[in-house]
Amino acid sequence: MQKSITHSTLSGLFWVISGAGFQAILRLVVFIILARLLTPADFGVVNAASIVIGFSEIFSLLGVGPAIVQRPNLEVSHLRTGFTTSMFFGLLMAGFLWLLSPSLANFFQMEELTLVIRVLVLVFPLHSISVIAESLLQRELQFRRLTSINLSSFIVGYGIVGVSLALAGFGIWALVGATLSQAVTNSFILLIIKPHPKLPQFDRTAFDELIHFGGG
């Protein structure tokens, strides 16, 4: 048993490192192409929005994913409660940032940022519906699959949709479209590969157990 776990861990480490290296090269190529088609201002606005979205996502998921990964005994109530909780707080954070976007645009002194953030908040519900599936794959040490999913979603999002929109002259919306396409593809594949109970449920005991670990 110990040998099997060690082998799975080392194999997973190999795929994570290999995938990260390949994706770094792929990102370099794709962004060189996008840099030739878009302006620095386009990248600046989307990067500012990505900073806001990325930081807020830490709080929107409440650490449900890591809690699912580490629990010794995982029951259906944990999965259903974790899924419901992630969806609720994902939508809550999306609504909060949608309302806060004008103030954030003023802070960054970027007028276009308001609309960009209001579109990119769709990332929250997209990520929240797949966080349980992703966590279950991590729990099972399925890092090869996770690496393949990440690479596939990046190729679809930025390599195909992003570059196509940039060539068509959509400017800043090429990057926005690429980000959303990547999130949609990633969530869709995760839900197909790792199905799990999705019927809404709020079990107070399961919630407390998940948040006790993930809240930190």
Secondary structure in CASP SS format (residue, H / E / C, confidence):
PFRMAT SS
TARGET T0000
AUTHOR 0000-0000-0000
METHOD secondary structure of the structure
MODEL  1
M C 1.00
Q H 1.00
K H 1.00
S H 1.00
I H 1.00
T H 1.00
H H 1.00
S H 1.00
T H 1.00
L H 1.00
S H 1.00
G H 1.00
L H 1.00
F H 1.00
W H 1.00
V H 1.00
I H 1.00
S H 1.00
G H 1.00
A H 1.00
G H 1.00
F H 1.00
Q H 1.00
A H 1.00
I H 1.00
L H 1.00
R H 1.00
L H 1.00
V H 1.00
V H 1.00
F H 1.00
I H 1.00
I H 1.00
L H 1.00
A H 1.00
R H 1.00
L H 1.00
L C 1.00
T C 1.00
P H 1.00
A H 1.00
D H 1.00
F H 1.00
G H 1.00
V H 1.00
V H 1.00
N H 1.00
A H 1.00
A H 1.00
S H 1.00
I H 1.00
V H 1.00
I H 1.00
G H 1.00
F H 1.00
S H 1.00
E H 1.00
I H 1.00
F H 1.00
S H 1.00
L C 1.00
L C 1.00
G C 1.00
V H 1.00
G H 1.00
P H 1.00
A H 1.00
I H 1.00
V H 1.00
Q H 1.00
R C 1.00
P C 1.00
N C 1.00
L C 1.00
E C 1.00
V H 1.00
S H 1.00
H H 1.00
L H 1.00
R H 1.00
T H 1.00
G H 1.00
F H 1.00
T H 1.00
T H 1.00
S H 1.00
M H 1.00
F H 1.00
F H 1.00
G H 1.00
L H 1.00
L H 1.00
M H 1.00
A H 1.00
G H 1.00
F H 1.00
L H 1.00
W H 1.00
L H 1.00
L H 1.00
S H 1.00
P H 1.00
S H 1.00
L H 1.00
A H 1.00
N H 1.00
F H 1.00
F H 1.00
Q C 1.00
M C 1.00
E C 1.00
E C 1.00
L H 1.00
T H 1.00
L H 1.00
V H 1.00
I H 1.00
R H 1.00
V H 1.00
L H 1.00
V C 1.00
L C 1.00
V H 1.00
F H 1.00
P H 1.00
L H 1.00
H H 1.00
S H 1.00
I C 1.00
S C 1.00
V H 1.00
I H 1.00
A H 1.00
E H 1.00
S H 1.00
L H 1.00
L H 1.00
Q H 1.00
R H 1.00
E C 1.00
L C 1.00
Q C 1.00
F H 1.00
R H 1.00
R H 1.00
L H 1.00
T H 1.00
S H 1.00
I H 1.00
N H 1.00
L H 1.00
S H 1.00
S H 1.00
F H 1.00
I H 1.00
V H 1.00
G H 1.00
Y H 1.00
G H 1.00
I H 1.00
V H 1.00
G H 1.00
V H 1.00
S H 1.00
L H 1.00
A H 1.00
L H 1.00
A C 1.00
G C 1.00
F C 1.00
G C 1.00
I H 1.00
W H 1.00
A H 1.00
L H 1.00
V H 1.00
G H 1.00
A H 1.00
T H 1.00
L H 1.00
S H 1.00
Q H 1.00
A H 1.00
V H 1.00
T H 1.00
N H 1.00
S H 1.00
F H 1.00
I H 1.00
L H 1.00
L H 1.00
I H 1.00
I H 1.00
K C 1.00
P C 1.00
H C 1.00
P C 1.00
K C 1.00
L C 1.00
P C 1.00
Q C 1.00
F C 1.00
D C 1.00
R H 1.00
T H 1.00
A H 1.00
F H 1.00
D H 1.00
E H 1.00
L H 1.00
I H 1.00
H H 1.00
F H 1.00
G H 1.00
G C 1.00
G C 1.00
END
